[in-house]
Amino acid sequence: MPINFWQKSTQLLSRQCLTSQCLLLKEHLKQQALLNNTRLPHDIQRQSLCIAGREAEFIHVEGQQSQRYILYLHGGGYALGSIDTHRELVCHLARFADARILAIDYRLAPESPYPAALEDALAAYHWLLEQGTAHSSIALAGDSAGGGLALALLQRLKQDGLPLPAAAVFMSPWVDLTCSSLSLDLNAATDLILNKQQMRAFAELYARDIDLEDAGVSPLFGDLENLPPILVQVSQQELLRDDAVRLVKKIAEKGGQATLDDWAYLPHVWQLMYNYLPQAGVALRRAGRFIQKHVH
């Protein structure tokens, strides 16, 4: 039999194996999140919502007076994660940004590949506008795949002729699903969370039959002109370092305003480790100040 037959068969088996593992891990993360999120900080208010058939929630600090909003898109390789797994990060960002945060459980691969996540993110943004929220009062934020999804959402809003949010914050964003950034190899020994083979598998699950260079799945290759101010936080030792560096450089080449906030000797999306790493709190405070500066 031809070699490409065996290659395709192996790829199919690998995809099926990863699909099964994702389903098991999703259930585990769901149970862990329920255990860890039974109690919110005493000053945090939460409102459950349903947007376009997806679970969502508003998080804000009790007594908050500002009319500043953030649409937050969680990470997880487009196949894992939820508003439950990221609720603690969202609570702290809401406090530091003095903002009301809308988080949505967008659909995940492998059950719902591209463009399902982008459609859900777009629906959440539409919902904010339909509530009478001014686009100048909105920021986008996301980590890892959620950062890439937030960038893809900005590009989709431009394509649809919709008003853009006032700012965006990306934490360790995954914006190139071709996995061609040099740091995926150079930082293999220093990133203890991600590995290139796993990322390629997640990319294929999400993109399914779409070319990985398509701007919808790899927004690094999309329209980067006339974007709002963007803050990009990344660790110098993580695999996605060069995704962040390349993104900031390309935006600057297009005349945009993007700030690279790079940190040393920290794991991928260290902002999730607020209770363990003091640098997580510092990074979230910087993100909060950035949002307060640009969103009114």
Beta strands, then each sheet from edge to edge (+ up, - down):
strand 1: 44-51
strand 2: 54-61
strand 3: 69-73
strand 4: 100-104
strand 5: 138-143
strand 6: 167-171
strand 7: 230-235
strand 8: 258-263
sheet 1: 1+ 2- 4+ 3+ 5+ 6+ 7+ 8+
end
